[in-house]
């Protein structure tokens, strides 16, 4: 479920739609959480579908730690990529604002953190744009993502959290908030990587 202070807006013909903040969202805010309505698909389920459905799932799903393709039921599936993302997945089933997001600003994520299965060209126009998002970006960028995630994670108790009741891993998150050594690396989402 995406943060309630967001809305869907058309960005441009290249990017299509995006998710924008309707109010300021402070760093440390949970901006998305996996919920019971989000749909999971196994590879064999997708392969049995008609081509149009496979293409839509390929475009809008991310791959979780168990290899499931997850389709968000709400407008979270329209969060666009940026190499300088303001939201990041951390080692849990949610994403955090890793910096303050102003009202009217687009929420972005780094798709390299979402288990992409093939390279794709990037159109984010960030100053340090990688130009291509690669399936192995996590091998080079996990330390940076973890640093940003850890700094935002510690702020969770200090900012409003409308998505807190949605979290399925609350005890694990509370344990990591109490003991920063228990903070999960983003590599938790990549089962084939030695952690």
N, C-alpha and C positions, 0 to 999 in steps of 0.2 A: 504494500500500500504506500502510495506516495504521500508526502507531507500535505496536510489540508490547506496550507497557505500557498498553493500553487495552482496554475491553470495552463491549459494547452493553448498555444498560439502558433500561427504559421510563421516560420522563420524566413524561408526563401525557397525558390524552386529546386535548388540543389539539395538542401538539407531537409526540406519539408517542414514538419511540425517540430516543436520543442516545448519544454516545460519551463515555465517562468514563475518566479516568486511574486506573489501578490502583496506580501509584506516582507519586511526584513527578516532573514533567517540567520541567527548567529552561529558562529563556528561552534562545533560540538553538538549541533542539533541532528538528530536522526532524520534524514530526509526521505528515506525509503526503508521499508521492512517487508520481508517475505511474509505473506499472510496465507490464511487457509483458502482463499479464493484463487490465488495464483495457481496456474496449471503447470504440472510437470509432465514431460513426455520422454519416453525412452527412444533410442535410435530406431528400434524396429517399429514402433508406433508411427514415427515420422515417415519412415520408408514406405509404409503401407498407405500413406495418404496420397491424394492427387497432387500433381505438380504445383498448382497454385497454392495449396496449403503448405507444402514443403517450403516454397519460396517465402511465404509470409512468416513461417516459423524461423527460417534461417535469418530473416531480417530482424525479427523482434525478440528472439529468445537469447538468453545467456545460458551457459553451461555451469551447473553447480558442481560441488565437490564429488558428488556421486555419479556424475556423468549425465544427469538428467538435463533436458532442455527446459528452461523455465520461461513461461510466457506470463508476464504481469497482466492482470485483468484490467487495470485502470490506466491512466495516462502515463504511468511510470515507464512504459515501454517506448515512449517517445523522448526520453532523456537522451540528448545527443552527446557524442564524444567530444572531448577536448584533451589535447596533450598537456594543458594547464587546467585540469578539471577543478571545479570548486566543491565537488562531492567525490568521495572515494569509498569503495567497498573496503571493509576491514575484515579480519578473520572471523566474522560472524555473519548471520543472515540479515544484514542491514547495511545501509550506507550512511555516511556522516558528512555534514558540511565541514570541509577542512579549512575554510576561511569564511568570513562573514559574507553573506549573499544579500545584496541590496534588493529592495522592492523593485520589480520590473526586470531584474537580471535573470538570464537563463541559467537553469541548473544544468551542469554538465558532469560527465563521468569519464574516466579513462577506460575505454573498451578493452585495452590491453589487460586490465585486471579482471575481465569477465570470461576468461577461457576462450578467446577467439580460436577458431579451428583453421583459419586461413588468413593470409595477409590481405589487407584492404587499404586503399588510398585514403589519406586523411585530408579533410577540407576545413580543419578547425581554425587555421590562420593564427594560432598562438605564436608568440615570438620564437619559442623553442620547439615548434612543431616537428614531429618525427617524420612527417610526410607519408609514412606507411605504418599502420598498426600491425604488429607481428604477433603470431601465436606464442612466441617466446619472450615477449617484452617483460614478463614478470621476472625472468632470470636477471635482467639488467636493472629493472626499476623497483623491485620489491623493497629494497632498503629505503629508497626515497618515499615510496608510498607508505611504508610502515612508520617512518618518521612523521609524516603529515598526519597519518591516522592516529598515532599514539598521542600527539599533541592535542588533537581534536577530541579524542576518546576521553581524556581526563576531564574534559569540560562537560561531559554528559550530565552530571548531577547539578550543574550550575545554570543550565538554560532550560526553558520550557521544552517538554518532550511529549507532544501529543501522540506520537506513535509508540510510546513506551508499553502500553497495554498489548500491542500487537506482537511484541518480541517473543519468540518461542524459546530463546536461550537466556532469559532474564537471570537465572541463578549463575550461569557461567559469566555473564557480563558483570553482574554485581561482584563476583569473585575477582575479576580482573580489575574492576574499579577499586576494590579494597587492597589489592596487591598488584601493582603495575608489572611485576615480573610474570604475571599470568596473561598479559595482553597477547592475543593471538596475532601472529604475522598474517599478512594477506596470503602468504604461501599456503595457509590452511585450505584455501580454495583450489589448490593445484595438487591433486593427490599423487602425482608421479614425481613431485619434487621432494628431495630430501629436506626436511625442515630443520 
